[in-house]
Amino acid sequence: MYKQIDANKRKTVFIILGFVVIIGIVGALFAWAMGDWFITLWVILFAAIYAIVQYYASSSLAVAMTGAREIEKKDNPKLYNTVENLTLTAGLPMPRVYIIEDEAPNAFATGRDPAHAVVAATTGLLDIMDEKELTAVMAHEISHVKNYDIRVSCITFGLVCLIGLLSDFGLRMFYYSNRRDEDRSPVGFIVVLVTAIFAPVAASIAQMAVSREREYLADASAVNITRYPEGMISALKKLETHSRPMIHQNAATEALYINEPMKKGFFSNLFSTHPPIEKRIERLENGKNNF
């Protein structure tokens, strides 16, 4: 467990450095296309500032994108007390607790560290889970906090958001350059080409950073916290049975959830950050005598 925490902390640094380097390469291509190499410095500076800002603001942005609302104990004592008891057991600070108005059963955790963590559950999850199953699901999310998975997810979330901005910017420049026949610029074409290559590379980075093993580990960690593997197994079975796409779907926040929140196609499954639930159940069934 401690090795995983240390690995996640190192991984965060490598992701940030790799992010700045890749953006610098993109900036150099911009500079070459426009004949002004000074642009490279501005792009690298922007990337560095963006990485720092995103590190501190990503959890708030993620919460906003999911439509979650913060609650106090009086708003939902069942959820709040469950999270409170689990954090005491795990020896962690109390995170902020949110509820998402959505019939799809799901939950997520985010934040840059345990002192700034957020956990959330959908109304659909609260409706179908009994007390032991809800405890298991929230223990899974608390495990992400304890293992510093949330920090890796935050950085990956920021990277995916920027890829979306670059892709949109490139498409707009391409459209604008094609509209100006008398002064056609190759910049739009170059940007589209770069982002077309950059997007799958970023997806691969996200896939490596937010690996499927992270979910397996959180399942096992949740059982270690609750000492009740049947609760996690039962919760996963319900998630599998009642699974449905969420209302607020976004590829940038996809990896945060305990269950796949988006409708998946063949190609999107290639980059899925979630292992099949039946595989997760199988691992818990095979190892429950060892907990």
C-alpha positions as CSV (number, residue, x, y, z in Angstrom):
1,M,0.0,0.0,0.0
2,Y,2.7,2.5,1.0
3,K,4.6,1.6,-2.2
4,Q,1.5,2.5,-4.2
5,I,1.2,5.9,-2.4
6,D,4.9,6.7,-3.1
7,A,4.5,5.6,-6.7
8,N,1.5,7.9,-7.2
9,K,3.4,10.8,-5.8
10,R,6.3,10.2,-8.2
11,K,3.9,9.7,-11.0
12,T,2.3,13.1,-10.5
13,V,5.7,14.8,-10.9
14,F,6.4,12.9,-14.1
15,I,3.0,13.6,-15.6
16,I,3.4,17.4,-15.0
17,L,6.9,17.4,-16.4
18,G,5.9,15.4,-19.4
19,F,2.9,17.6,-19.9
20,V,5.0,20.8,-20.0
21,V,7.5,19.1,-22.4
22,I,4.8,18.0,-24.8
23,I,3.2,21.4,-24.8
24,G,6.6,22.9,-25.5
25,I,6.9,20.7,-28.6
26,V,3.5,21.9,-29.7
27,G,4.6,25.5,-29.1
28,A,7.7,25.0,-31.2
29,L,5.5,23.7,-34.1
30,F,3.3,26.8,-33.7
31,A,6.4,29.0,-33.7
32,W,7.8,27.3,-36.9
33,A,4.4,27.7,-38.6
34,M,4.2,31.4,-37.8
35,G,7.9,32.2,-38.2
36,D,8.3,33.5,-34.6
37,W,10.3,31.3,-32.3
38,F,9.4,33.6,-29.3
39,I,6.0,31.9,-29.3
40,T,7.6,28.7,-28.0
41,L,8.6,30.5,-24.7
42,W,5.1,31.9,-24.3
43,V,3.5,28.5,-24.9
44,I,5.9,26.8,-22.3
45,L,5.1,29.6,-19.8
46,F,1.4,29.1,-20.4
47,A,1.8,25.3,-19.9
48,A,3.7,25.7,-16.6
49,I,1.2,28.2,-15.3
50,Y,-1.7,26.1,-16.4
51,A,-0.3,23.0,-14.7
52,I,0.1,24.9,-11.4
53,V,-3.4,26.4,-11.6
54,Q,-4.9,23.1,-12.6
55,Y,-3.2,21.3,-9.7
56,Y,-5.0,23.6,-7.2
57,A,-8.3,24.1,-9.1
58,S,-9.0,20.8,-10.7
59,S,-11.1,19.3,-8.0
60,S,-13.4,22.4,-8.0
61,L,-13.7,22.2,-11.8
62,A,-14.4,18.5,-11.7
63,V,-17.2,19.0,-9.1
64,A,-18.7,21.8,-11.2
65,M,-18.6,19.6,-14.4
66,T,-20.4,16.8,-12.6
67,G,-23.2,19.0,-11.3
68,A,-22.6,17.9,-7.7
69,R,-23.7,19.9,-4.7
70,E,-22.1,20.0,-1.3
71,I,-24.0,18.7,1.7
72,E,-23.8,18.9,5.5
73,K,-24.7,16.2,7.9
74,K,-28.3,17.4,8.3
75,D,-28.9,17.2,4.5
76,N,-28.2,13.4,4.3
77,P,-27.1,11.9,7.6
78,K,-26.8,8.4,6.1
79,L,-24.1,9.4,3.5
80,Y,-22.4,11.9,5.7
81,N,-22.1,9.6,8.7
82,T,-20.8,6.8,6.5
83,V,-18.0,8.9,5.1
84,E,-17.2,10.3,8.6
85,N,-16.9,6.9,10.1
86,L,-14.7,5.6,7.3
87,T,-12.3,8.5,7.5
88,L,-11.9,8.0,11.2
89,T,-11.2,4.3,10.6
90,A,-8.7,5.1,7.8
91,G,-7.1,7.9,9.9
92,L,-7.8,10.6,7.3
93,P,-9.2,14.2,7.5
94,M,-12.9,14.5,6.8
95,P,-13.4,15.2,3.1
96,R,-16.1,17.5,1.7
97,V,-19.2,15.4,0.8
98,Y,-21.3,16.0,-2.3
99,I,-24.4,14.5,-3.9
100,I,-25.1,14.3,-7.6
101,E,-28.8,14.4,-8.7
102,D,-28.6,11.5,-11.1
103,E,-30.5,8.1,-11.3
104,A,-27.3,6.4,-12.5
105,P,-25.6,4.7,-9.5
106,N,-22.1,6.0,-9.2
107,A,-19.6,7.7,-6.9
108,F,-16.2,9.5,-7.2
109,A,-13.4,11.0,-5.2
110,T,-11.1,13.9,-6.2
111,G,-8.7,16.4,-4.7
112,R,-5.0,17.1,-4.7
113,D,-4.4,15.4,-1.3
114,P,-6.3,13.9,1.6
115,A,-6.5,17.4,3.3
116,H,-8.4,18.8,0.2
117,A,-10.4,15.7,-0.8
118,V,-13.9,15.5,-2.1
119,V,-16.2,12.5,-2.2
120,A,-19.5,12.3,-4.0
121,A,-22.4,9.9,-4.6
122,T,-25.3,10.0,-6.9
123,T,-28.9,9.8,-5.7
124,G,-29.2,6.7,-7.8
125,L,-26.5,5.0,-5.7
126,L,-28.1,6.1,-2.5
127,D,-31.4,4.7,-3.6
128,I,-30.2,1.1,-4.4
129,M,-27.5,0.5,-1.8
130,D,-28.1,-0.9,1.6
131,E,-26.0,0.3,4.5
132,K,-23.2,-2.3,4.1
133,E,-23.0,-1.8,0.4
134,L,-23.0,2.0,0.7
135,T,-20.2,1.7,3.3
136,A,-18.2,-0.5,0.8
137,V,-18.6,2.0,-2.1
138,M,-17.6,5.0,0.0
139,A,-14.7,2.9,1.5
140,H,-13.6,2.4,-2.2
141,E,-13.6,6.2,-2.6
142,I,-11.8,6.8,0.7
143,S,-9.2,4.3,-0.5
144,H,-8.5,6.5,-3.6
145,V,-8.0,9.4,-1.2
146,K,-5.6,7.4,1.1
147,N,-3.7,5.9,-1.9
148,Y,-3.2,9.4,-3.5
149,D,-5.0,8.1,-6.6
150,I,-7.0,11.4,-6.5
151,R,-3.8,13.4,-7.1
152,V,-2.9,11.4,-10.2
153,S,-6.5,11.7,-11.4
154,C,-6.5,15.5,-10.9
155,I,-3.4,16.0,-13.1
156,T,-4.8,13.6,-15.7
157,F,-8.1,15.5,-15.6
158,G,-6.3,18.8,-16.3
159,L,-4.4,17.2,-19.2
160,V,-7.6,15.9,-20.8
161,C,-9.3,19.3,-20.4
162,L,-6.4,21.0,-22.2
163,I,-6.5,18.5,-25.0
164,G,-10.1,19.4,-25.6
165,L,-9.2,23.1,-25.7
166,L,-6.4,22.6,-28.1
167,S,-8.5,20.4,-30.4
168,D,-11.3,23.0,-30.4
169,F,-8.8,25.8,-31.0
170,G,-7.2,23.9,-33.9
171,L,-10.5,23.2,-35.6
172,R,-11.5,26.9,-35.3
173,M,-8.2,28.0,-36.8
174,F,-8.5,25.5,-39.6
175,Y,-12.0,26.7,-40.4
176,Y,-10.9,30.4,-40.3
177,S,-7.9,29.8,-42.5
178,N,-10.1,28.0,-45.1
179,R,-12.6,30.8,-45.1
180,R,-9.9,33.3,-46.1
181,D,-9.0,32.1,-49.6
182,E,-7.0,35.2,-50.4
183,D,-4.7,34.7,-47.5
184,R,-4.8,31.0,-46.7
185,S,-2.6,30.2,-43.8
186,P,-1.1,26.7,-43.1
187,V,-1.3,27.3,-39.4
188,G,-4.9,25.9,-39.0
189,F,-3.9,22.8,-40.9
190,I,-0.8,22.3,-38.8
191,V,-2.7,22.8,-35.5
192,V,-5.3,20.3,-36.6
193,L,-2.6,17.8,-37.6
194,V,-0.8,18.2,-34.3
195,T,-3.9,17.9,-32.1
196,A,-5.0,14.9,-34.1
197,I,-1.7,13.2,-33.2
198,F,-1.6,14.7,-29.7
199,A,-5.0,13.6,-28.6
200,P,-4.4,9.8,-28.8
201,V,-1.0,10.3,-27.2
202,A,-2.6,12.1,-24.3
203,A,-5.3,9.4,-24.1
204,S,-2.5,6.8,-23.8
205,I,-0.8,8.9,-21.1
206,A,-4.1,9.1,-19.2
207,Q,-4.6,5.4,-19.7
208,M,-1.2,4.6,-18.1
209,A,-1.6,7.2,-15.4
210,V,-5.1,6.2,-14.4
211,S,-4.7,2.4,-14.9
212,R,-7.2,-0.3,-14.3
213,E,-5.0,-1.6,-11.5
214,R,-6.0,1.5,-9.5
215,E,-9.6,0.3,-9.4
216,Y,-8.6,-3.2,-8.3
217,L,-6.5,-1.8,-5.6
218,A,-9.2,0.5,-4.3
219,D,-11.6,-2.5,-4.2
220,A,-9.2,-4.5,-2.1
221,S,-8.4,-1.5,0.1
222,A,-12.1,-0.9,0.7
223,V,-12.3,-4.5,2.0
224,N,-9.3,-3.9,4.3
225,I,-11.1,-0.9,5.8
226,T,-14.5,-2.5,6.2
227,R,-13.3,-6.1,6.9
228,Y,-16.3,-7.2,5.0
229,P,-15.6,-8.4,1.4
230,E,-19.2,-9.4,0.8
231,G,-20.3,-5.8,1.1
232,M,-18.0,-4.7,-1.8
233,I,-18.9,-7.8,-3.9
234,S,-22.6,-7.1,-3.4
235,A,-22.2,-3.4,-4.2
236,L,-20.3,-4.2,-7.4
237,K,-23.1,-6.6,-8.5
238,K,-25.7,-3.9,-8.0
239,L,-23.5,-1.4,-10.0
240,E,-23.3,-3.9,-12.8
241,T,-27.1,-4.7,-12.8
242,H,-28.2,-1.0,-12.5
243,S,-25.5,0.5,-14.6
244,R,-26.5,3.3,-17.0
245,P,-24.9,6.4,-18.5
246,M,-24.9,9.5,-16.3
247,I,-26.7,12.8,-17.3
248,H,-23.5,14.9,-17.1
249,Q,-21.1,12.9,-19.3
250,N,-17.6,14.1,-19.8
251,A,-14.5,12.3,-20.9
252,A,-12.3,14.4,-18.6
253,T,-14.1,13.2,-15.5
254,E,-14.7,9.6,-16.6
255,A,-11.7,8.1,-14.7
256,L,-12.9,9.6,-11.4
257,Y,-15.9,7.3,-11.0
258,I,-16.2,3.9,-9.4
259,N,-18.2,2.7,-12.4
260,E,-18.1,3.6,-16.1
261,P,-20.3,6.8,-16.3
262,M,-20.5,7.0,-20.1
263,K,-22.1,5.0,-22.9
264,K,-19.2,3.1,-24.5
265,G,-18.5,2.1,-28.1
266,F,-15.9,-0.1,-29.5
267,F,-13.1,2.5,-29.9
268,S,-13.8,4.2,-26.6
269,N,-13.5,0.9,-24.8
270,L,-9.9,0.7,-26.0
271,F,-9.1,3.6,-23.7
272,S,-11.4,2.7,-20.8
273,T,-10.0,3.4,-17.4
274,H,-12.4,0.9,-15.8
275,P,-11.9,-2.8,-15.8
276,P,-15.0,-4.9,-16.3
277,I,-17.0,-5.3,-13.1
278,E,-17.2,-9.0,-13.4
279,K,-13.3,-9.1,-13.3
280,R,-13.4,-6.9,-10.2
281,I,-15.9,-9.3,-8.5
282,E,-13.8,-12.3,-9.6
283,R,-10.7,-10.9,-7.9
284,L,-12.5,-10.2,-4.7
285,E,-14.2,-13.6,-4.7
286,N,-10.8,-15.3,-5.2
287,G,-9.1,-13.2,-2.5
288,K,-11.7,-12.7,0.1
289,N,-10.3,-15.5,2.4
290,N,-7.1,-13.5,2.5
291,F,-8.5,-10.3,3.8
